[in-house]
Amino acid sequence: AWSVGEYGDPAVLEKLKPLLLDQENTVKTVARNAVDRLEYLQSEANAKEAQRPGIRAIWTLAGAHPGDTDRFTIAMAFIKGLSEQDREQVTRRALESASVSIQNAAKIATGTIKIPH
């Protein structure tokens, strides 16, 4: 489930959803993160072209693990590379997401919570 979420193709969502009902909590947790991240990409499919790097950065942050410094650094560089208006719009929409992992990624992007090490 994690690797499918990493691939970033929302077309696999329906194949992942049964894993949300798995008996193993670890499988359910990883599947939930993958589904949330893919649904986020799907919900942002019509975003402005200039915002796409920030959307991918939020997606990346939502899938990063504590201590994954390279991923955090690269994602934050993309966030900072957006215009102020685009950065505000991308992070606002992510903060409004039903997904806690997407919300937390937006909080990392805005500096509301610190990058875990």
Protein Blocks (a to p, Z undefined) as FASTA:
>chain_A
ZZmmmnopaklmmmmmmmmmpmblklmmmmmmmmmmmmmmmmmmmgcfklmmmmmmmmmm
mmpcehilmlmmmmmmmmmmpcfklmmmmmmmmmmpmbfklmmmmmmmnomaccdZZ
